[in-house]
Amino acid sequence: MQLPLQDFAALVRTQAAAVRGGAAGLIDLSVGSVLRAVLEANASVGLWVQWLIVQVLATTRAATSAGADLDTWVGDFGVARLPGTPARGQARLGRGVPGLAASVPVGTLVRTAGPGALTFRVVADPGHPAWTGTGYALAAADTDVTVPILAVLPGAAGNVRPTAIVQMATALPGVDRVTNDGPLIGGVDAEGDAVLRTRFGGFIDSRTRATPGAVAWAVLPSRYTVWAGGAGWAARGPAASPSRASAERKRRRIEKWLGPTYAKSARKMQAPVGACIRAQSPNRGLAPVVSARHFTSG
């Protein structure tokens, strides 16, 4: 929707024309006059209200929402943005000359150099030969120990090249240098707004077409019994509880029941075109999930 927005000058001119048209005599609207100042103040408030209207309009639609507004928009439908993952790898911490035994505790911070430096933290690895239960031991006779690290912030920016990590962000007795002999990998940015909108459109589209996957998605959150019926046909499908079957097992079970290869009998039959699929749960009763007017099993 294209709003008929006005700039500051247009708002002042509109008000001035209204004042002059309704006044019986001449009105002083020259720059610096009291009435001109009032009109300009009103125009400033009008610009602010216009901005609020534009912001509200943008957040009422997924196509124009962004960031946190888009997250809350799709969240009302049970869809969440795919989060980013932090980069991980190994760093070698040590000293120039062997000396006293030292320890590298979990949570020790190291970072790259320069503006926009990236920070990484030491993480636990109970299978590491130097693991002590709270960190990693650096023996008195050794000059360094290699430990696993993880980027503090998720994202592809954490995928740094070898030797990029050169600074200790946490001071450790007996340890004065750090480097990464190999690259850090696995960092992935969070799902972008455009990708999320595309995926959300696919989610809505799949539900409106009454596919087996859409029916399974609709009834998985709670205990369910699937009913389907239409024009001289009725059948009752599988029932399960979250405590008795995993979500994936229940999804496969429902899709199998709706699919074309499921055994046909008096109570277990393939859903025909025109069937109305319903899901019954203890909390919501018998509630319609999809109307399968264009539904074909499979």
C-alpha positions in Angstrom: 0.0 0.0 0.0 1.4 3.4 -1.1 0.7 6.0 1.6 0.2 9.6 0.4 3.0 11.0 2.6 3.8 14.7 2.7 7.1 16.4 3.6 7.6 19.3 6.0 7.0 22.1 3.5 3.8 20.5 2.1 2.4 20.1 5.6 3.0 23.8 6.3 1.5 24.9 3.0 -1.6 22.8 3.5 -2.2 24.3 7.0 -1.5 27.8 5.7 -4.1 27.4 2.9 -6.7 26.1 5.4 -6.1 29.1 7.7 -6.3 31.7 5.0 -9.4 30.1 3.5 -11.2 30.2 6.8 -10.1 33.6 8.0 -12.2 36.7 7.5 -9.2 39.0 7.1 -5.6 39.0 6.2 -3.4 36.6 8.1 0.3 37.2 8.7 2.1 33.9 7.9 5.5 35.4 7.2 8.6 33.7 8.5 9.0 34.6 12.2 5.3 35.3 12.8 3.6 33.6 15.7 1.0 31.7 13.6 3.8 30.5 11.2 5.7 29.1 14.1 2.5 27.2 15.3 2.0 25.8 11.8 5.6 24.6 11.6 5.3 23.0 15.0 2.2 21.2 13.9 4.1 20.1 10.7 6.9 18.6 12.9 4.4 16.6 14.9 2.7 15.5 11.6 6.0 14.1 10.3 6.5 12.1 13.5 3.0 10.7 13.2 3.6 9.8 9.6 6.8 7.9 10.6 4.8 6.0 13.2 2.2 5.0 10.7 4.8 3.8 8.2 6.5 1.7 11.0 3.2 0.1 12.0 2.3 -0.7 8.4 5.7 -2.3 7.9 5.3 -4.6 11.0 1.8 -5.8 10.0 3.1 -7.8 7.1 5.8 -10.4 6.8 6.9 -9.0 3.5 7.9 -5.7 5.0 8.8 -6.7 8.5 12.5 -7.1 9.4 14.7 -8.4 12.2 12.9 -8.9 15.5 9.6 -7.8 14.1 9.7 -10.6 11.4 10.7 -13.1 14.2 7.6 -12.2 16.2 5.4 -12.2 13.0 6.3 -15.8 12.0 6.6 -16.9 15.6 2.8 -16.6 15.9 2.6 -19.5 13.5 5.1 -21.6 15.2 8.0 -20.8 12.9 11.4 -19.6 14.2 14.4 -18.2 12.5 17.2 -20.7 12.1 20.0 -19.6 14.5 23.6 -19.1 13.5 26.3 -21.5 14.7 29.7 -20.5 16.1 33.0 -21.4 14.5 35.2 -24.0 16.3 38.7 -25.2 16.1 41.9 -25.5 18.1 44.3 -23.0 19.6 47.8 -23.6 20.9 48.6 -21.8 24.1 52.1 -21.8 25.6 55.3 -19.9 26.6 58.7 -19.4 25.2 60.6 -21.3 27.8 59.4 -24.3 29.9 59.0 -23.5 33.6 56.4 -24.1 36.3 53.3 -26.2 35.6 50.4 -24.1 34.4 46.7 -24.6 33.7 44.3 -23.4 30.9 40.8 -23.3 32.5 37.6 -23.6 30.5 36.4 -20.2 29.6 39.8 -18.7 28.9 39.4 -16.0 26.2 41.7 -15.5 23.2 41.2 -13.2 20.2 42.4 -12.0 16.9 44.2 -8.6 16.5 43.2 -5.3 15.1 39.9 -3.4 14.8 36.8 -5.7 15.0 38.8 -8.4 16.8 37.0 -11.7 17.2 36.9 -13.4 20.6 37.0 -17.2 21.2 36.8 -19.2 24.4 38.3 -22.4 25.5 35.7 -25.2 25.8 35.6 -28.5 27.7 36.8 -31.8 26.1 36.8 -34.6 28.6 38.6 -36.9 26.1 41.6 -34.6 25.8 44.8 -36.1 27.2 45.5 -32.9 29.2 42.0 -32.6 30.6 41.9 -32.0 34.4 38.2 -31.7 35.0 38.2 -27.9 34.9 40.7 -27.1 32.2 43.9 -28.3 30.5 47.2 -28.9 32.2 50.5 -27.5 30.8 53.2 -29.6 32.3 56.4 -27.9 33.6 58.5 -29.6 30.8 56.2 -28.5 28.0 56.1 -25.2 26.1 52.5 -25.4 24.8 49.2 -27.2 24.9 46.6 -27.4 22.1 43.0 -26.9 23.3 39.6 -26.7 21.6 38.0 -23.3 21.2 34.7 -21.9 20.2 33.7 -18.5 18.9 31.9 -16.3 21.4 29.5 -15.0 18.8 27.9 -17.2 16.2 28.4 -16.4 12.5 30.6 -17.0 9.5 32.9 -14.2 10.6 34.4 -16.6 13.1 35.8 -18.8 10.3 39.3 -17.3 10.6 42.5 -18.3 8.8 45.4 -20.1 10.5 47.6 -17.9 12.8 44.8 -15.3 13.0 44.4 -15.7 16.8 47.4 -14.0 18.4 46.2 -12.3 21.6 45.4 -13.6 25.1 42.2 -11.9 26.3 42.5 -13.7 29.7 45.7 -13.4 31.6 47.1 -16.8 32.7 50.2 -17.4 34.9 52.8 -19.3 32.9 51.1 -18.8 29.6 52.0 -15.8 27.4 51.2 -16.6 23.8 48.5 -18.2 21.6 48.0 -19.1 18.0 45.8 -21.3 15.8 47.7 -23.7 13.6 44.7 -24.5 11.5 41.6 -22.6 10.4 38.4 -22.3 12.5 35.4 -23.7 10.6 31.7 -24.3 11.0 30.5 -20.8 11.7 27.2 -20.0 9.9 25.2 -16.8 10.0 21.7 -16.8 11.3 19.0 -17.2 8.7 18.5 -13.9 6.8 15.1 -12.1 6.5 14.7 -12.9 2.8 15.4 -16.6 3.4 13.1 -16.7 6.4 10.3 -15.1 4.4 10.7 -17.7 1.6 10.7 -20.6 4.1 7.7 -19.2 5.9 5.8 -18.9 2.6 6.6 -22.6 2.0 5.3 -23.5 5.4 2.0 -21.7 4.8 1.7 -23.1 1.3 2.2 -26.7 2.5 -0.5 -26.4 5.2 -3.1 -25.0 2.8 -2.6 -27.9 0.4 -3.4 -30.6 3.1 -0.3 -32.7 2.4 0.5 -35.5 4.8 3.4 -33.5 6.2 1.1 -30.6 6.9 -1.4 -32.8 8.7 1.4 -34.4 10.8 2.9 -31.0 11.7 -0.6 -29.8 12.8 -1.3 -32.6 15.2 2.2 -33.3 16.7 2.2 -30.9 19.6 -0.1 -32.9 21.9 -1.8 -36.3 22.2 -3.9 -36.8 19.1 -6.4 -39.0 17.3 -6.7 -38.4 13.6 -10.2 -38.7 12.1 -11.0 -38.3 8.4 -14.4 -38.5 6.7 -16.4 -37.5 3.7 -19.2 -38.6 1.3 -19.9 -42.0 2.7 -16.4 -42.6 4.0 -14.9 -42.4 7.5 -11.8 -43.7 9.2 -9.9 -43.3 12.4 -6.1 -43.0 12.3 -3.3 -43.6 14.8 -3.2 -42.1 18.3 -0.1 -41.5 20.4 1.3 -39.4 23.2 4.5 -37.4 23.3 5.6 -39.6 26.2 5.2 -42.8 24.1 6.6 -41.8 20.7 9.0 -39.3 19.4 7.8 -36.5 17.2 9.5 -38.0 14.1 8.0 -41.4 14.7 4.5 -39.9 15.0 5.0 -37.9 11.9 6.0 -41.0 9.9 3.0 -42.9 11.4 0.5 -40.2 10.3 2.0 -39.9 6.9 1.9 -43.6 6.4 -1.8 -43.7 7.4 -2.6 -41.0 4.9 -0.4 -42.5 2.2 -1.5 -44.7 -0.7 0.3 -47.9 0.5 -1.4 -48.2 3.9 -3.4 -51.4 4.3 -7.1 -50.9 3.6 -9.6 -52.3 6.0 -12.9 -51.4 7.7 -11.2 -48.9 10.1 -7.9 -48.1 8.3 -8.3 -46.6 4.9 -6.6 -44.2 2.6 -8.1 -40.7 2.8 -10.1 -39.9 -0.4 -10.4 -36.6 -2.2 -12.9 -34.4 -0.3 -12.1 -35.9 3.2 -12.0 -33.5 6.2 -9.0 -34.3 8.4 -9.4 -33.5 12.1 -7.1 -34.0 15.1 -8.5 -34.7 18.6 -6.5 -33.8 21.7 -7.4 -33.7 25.4 -7.1 -29.9 25.6 -8.7 -28.8 22.3 -11.3 -31.5 21.7 -12.1 -32.3 18.1 -10.7 -29.4 16.1 -10.4 -29.1 12.3 -6.9 -29.1 11.0 -7.2 -29.0 7.3 -10.0 -29.3 4.7 -8.8 -31.9 2.1 -11.0 -30.8 -0.8 -8.0 -31.0 -3.1 -6.3 -33.7 -1.1 -4.9 -36.8 -2.7 -3.0 -39.2 -0.4 0.7 -39.0 -1.3 
